[in-house]
Amino acid sequence: MKICLAGQGAFGIKHLEALSKIDGIEVVSLAGGSADSTEEVARQWKIPHWTLDLAESLEQPGVEAVILTTPTQMHAAQGEQCLRAGKHVMIEIPMADNLADSERLVAVQKETGLVAMAGHTRRFNPSHQWVHKRIKKGELAIQQMNVQTYFFRRTNMNALGKPRSWTDHLLWHHACHTVDLFQYQTGEIASIAQAVQGPIHSVLGIAMDMSIQLKVPSGAICTLSLSFNNEGPLGTFFRYICDNGTYIARYDDLLDGKEQPIDVSKVDVSMNGIELQDREFFAAIRENREPNASVAQCLSAMQTLDRLERNLKAQA
C-alpha cells in the first residue's frame, strides 16, 4: 500500500519508525511545513518525494492513504481534504480543536465511506489493552482512573527540542487522550464533566495547568491533572483503581499497585502503541471495515471536551 505522510516533526518521525516495522507499506511522499526539515526527513527515511503542499502529495501515483501529523489547528481541514480526494486518512490526536469541525469530519467520512481514524494511541498501548480485555471479560471494574499528564513547556518547543510552528493545548490535545480512554474503558459517556485551569501564559496564550473531573453513570470517576509547568518525570501516567486490583500504566508498560511489572508482551503483535495504531488503520482499509478509534467512535470524546471548554469559559 502506498501512503503519504503529512508532518515532518517529532510525531511524524514516530510514525515513520513504526511504519518501518510494518510489511507492505511504502511511504512515497512527505508533505511538510518547512523546506529544509522536510527535505532532511525525506532524505533520512528514503522517501522519494517531498513537498510543502499536501495536495501535491495526494496526487502522487498510487497513493491510497494518508497519515496526518501536522499542527492540531490544521487537522480538520486536512482530514476533509484527504477524504474528498478519495484517500483514507488517519488524523493524529486530536481530530480537531473544536466540536463543530469534529462533527463535520464525521459527516464527510459517512458521505465518502472511506476509513477515517483518529490517532487515539492509548486504545492500542498493550498496557491499556490488557486492562480493556479484563474489563470486557468481567474480571475488572474501574472505580477511578487517576491520571497525570506532565510536561515542561514554558517555551514553544516540540518533543525533539526544536521550535514549534504552532501552540499545543492541554485540553484539546492532552486531555483528549484521557477523556477518550476513560469513556472507552468504561463503555460510557461522562455524565459529569468539570474543569478548572490556572493562569494563562503571557506569551503562549494558553493555560499551563488544568484539573479535570469526570464521572460516568455507573459511578466510575476520572481525576486528571495536566501541566506544562512540571519539572520532573515527563509524560502521562495512569493509575487504574479497580474493584479487583490497582494497575499503573506508563505508555506501553504496566505494573500492579505494588510497582511489580506485569508481562503485556503477548497482548498484541508489538509493544509499540503507535505501530499497533497504524496496523489497525491499514487492516481496516484492507478489510473494508470501521477501525477501532474511527472518527465516529471518538466523537463522544470531542463532545465531552466541548462541555469542559464551556465549563471553563463560564468561569472566566
N, C-alpha and C positions, 0 to 999 in steps of 0.2 A: 504494500500500500504506500503510495506516495503522499507525503503530507508537507505542509509548510508550518513553520513556527513564527509567531509574531512576538517580538520582545527579546532583546539580546542581553537583558540584565541578569541579576542573580537567580531569579526563578526560572528564566528561560534556560540557563545552564543546568539547573537541577533537572529539568525535563530532558535536556539532551543527554545527560548522564543516565537517566532512566531509560530513554529510548534506545540507547546503545546496547541494552540488555534484552531487548525485545526483537525476536526474529521477524523478518518480513516487513519491517517498517523502514522507509527511506525518507529522510528529510531532504527535500530537493530545493527548498527556498527558505531564506530567513528574512523577515521584514523587521527592520529595527528603527530606532529613533534617532540615532546619530551615525554618520557615515564611518568614522574611524572605528568605533567599538563594534559596529555591525560587521564591517569587513573583517576585523580581527577575529570575532567569534566564528564567522563563516569559514575563515581560513583554518582556525584551530580544529574545527569539527568537520572539515572537508565537505561543507555544504556548497554545492556547485553554483548556486545563485543567491545573491543578496540584493536588497533594495530598501529604500525608505518609504515605499508605497505599498501598502497591503494589497491593493487592487492588482498590482503587478505580480505579486506572489500568487494570488488566487488564479491568475491567468496562465501560470506555468503548466506545461503539458502533463496531464495525468493526475493532477492534484485532486485528491478525494476529500481530505480532511485538514483541519487547522487546529492548532493549539495556540490560544491567546494567553500570553504572559505579559501583556502591556500594562501601562498605568491604569489603576482602577477606573478613573473617570472616562476611559475610552472603551471599557468592556462592552457595555450595552450596544453602542452604535456599531462597533466592530463585529460583535456577535451577530447582529442583524445583517450586516454587510456580507458576512460569510454565508449565512443561511440563504440569503437572496441570490447569492452567486452559485447556489447549488452544492455547497460544501458542508459536510458535517463539522461540528465545532465543539471543542472543549474550551470553556472560558474559566480561567483561573479565578479563584475566590477573591472578591465576590463577583457574581454575575453582573451586578450594577451597584451603584451607590445610592439608590432610592427605589421605592416600591413601584412607581409608575413605569420606570424603564424595565424592571424585572418582569412586570406583568406583560409588557409589550414583547419581550423576548419569548416568553412562554406562548403568547399568541402566534408569533411568527414561526416558532417551532411546530406548533399544531398545524399551521397553514401549509408549511413546506413538507412536513412529515420526515424531516431529517433528524439525525441524532444531535441533540444539543445537551451538553453535560456541563455542570458546574464543578469546579475543582475543589470539592469538599474532601480533602485528603484524610481527615480524621475518620471518615467512614471506612477507609481502606487500611489504615495502620493496623498491623497484626495485633497490637495491644488492645485496641478498641474492638476489633473483630472478635477477639477471644471473649471479651465481656458480652458483646452483642449476641454471640451464639449461645452463651449460657443463659442470657435473658430469654431468648427465643425458646429454649428448652424448658423454661420454668424453673431453672436452678438458682436464679438470682432475681432480686427486685431492687431497684435503686431507691434508696432513701434520700440521699443527697449526692450531687456532684459538686465538689469544691474545686474550683479551677483558678489557677494563677497564670496570667499572661503578662510577662515582664520583659521589657527591653530597655535599652538606654539609647534614646534617640532625641537628644536635645538639639541636634543639628540634623539636617535633611540628608542622611546617608543611608545607603542600602545595606543589605546583608554582607556584601563584599567590601564594605568600607568606602564605596565610591559615591559621589554626589548623586542624589535623586533628581529627576526632572519633574517630579510630582510629589505631593504630600500624602503620606499614609494616614490611616484613620483608625482609631481604636474601635469605634462602634461598627462601621460598615465593613471593615475588613477583619480585624482580630476577634471581635465578639461574634462575628458571623460563624466562625469555626465552632465555637462552643454552643451557641444558640441552636444551630442545626444539629450538632451531635447530641445534645440533651433531648431534643424532640425526637430524633431518630432512635436513640437508645430506649426512651420511654414509650415510643409509639404514640405520643400525644402532643397536642399543641398547648403551649403555655396559656393558662387561664389568668395568671397574674404575671405581669412584666413591668418592672420598675427599675429606674436607674438614677444615679447621681454622678456628677462629674466635678473634677477640680478646676483650677483656674485655666483660662485659655492662654496658650503660649503667645507672647507678644509678636513673634516673627512668623511662626508656623501657622498660627491662627486656628489651632486645634486644642482640644482638651488633652492634657498629658496624663491624666489619671481618671479612672472611672470605676464604678462599682455597679454591678447588675444583679438583680434577684429575679428568679423565675420560679413558677410553680405550675405543675400540670394537674388536671382534675383528679388523678389517682392519689395525689398528695406528695409526690416526689418534688424536691426542690433543687435548685441550682444556685450556687453562690459563686459569682465570677468577679475577680479583681484584675484590673488591667492597668499597666503603667508604662509610659515611655521615659520615666524618671529613674528607673531602677538601676542601681549599680550593684551587680552581683550575678548569680546564675541567670542566664537569659533563656527565654523560650516559654513554652506553655506546658504546665504540669497539671495533670488531672488526678484527683482523688475520688474514686468511687466508693461511697459508703453505702453498703448494701445490707440486706437482711441476712445474707449468708456470706460474710467476709468483707474485707476492705481491700481495695486494689489501687495501685498508683501507676498511672500510665505516663511515660515520658517518651513521646513520639512513638517509635516502634517497639520500645521496651516496656515490660510490665513487671511490677513487683507486688507482693502482698503487703498487708498493713504493717508487717514487721521488717519491711525492706528486703525480703527474700525474693530473688529473681524467679519468675515463672517462665517456663520454656514456651515461647509462642512461635518457634521456628517452623512448626508443622501446620500452622494455621492457614498459610497460603503458599504460593509458589515462590515468594520473595519476602524479604524482611524490609523492603523499601516501599513505604506507603505511596510515594509518587509514582513509582513503577507500577504498582498494583492499580492505582487510579488510571494510568494510561492504558494498561492492559484491558481494563473494563471498557474504556472508550472504544478501543479497536474491536473488541469482542462484540459489543453492541452493534457496531456498524456491520460487521460480517454476518451476524445472526439476525439482523434487521429487527432489533428489539429495543425497548427502553432501557437505558443504563441505570444502574444504581447511581444516585446523585444527578439525575436528569434535572434540567432547569424547572420542570413542572414539580418534581418532588421537593426541590429546595425552595420553592416559592413561599412555603409556610414560614421558613426561617426569615425571609425578607419581610414578610408581613409582621413578624414579631419584632424585628429590628425597627420597622417603621413605627410601631407602637412605642418602643423605647425612645426613639428620637422625639416623638411628640411629647412623651413624658418629660424629657429633658428640656424641650422648648417651653413647656408650661411652667418650668421652674425659673426660667430666665427673667 
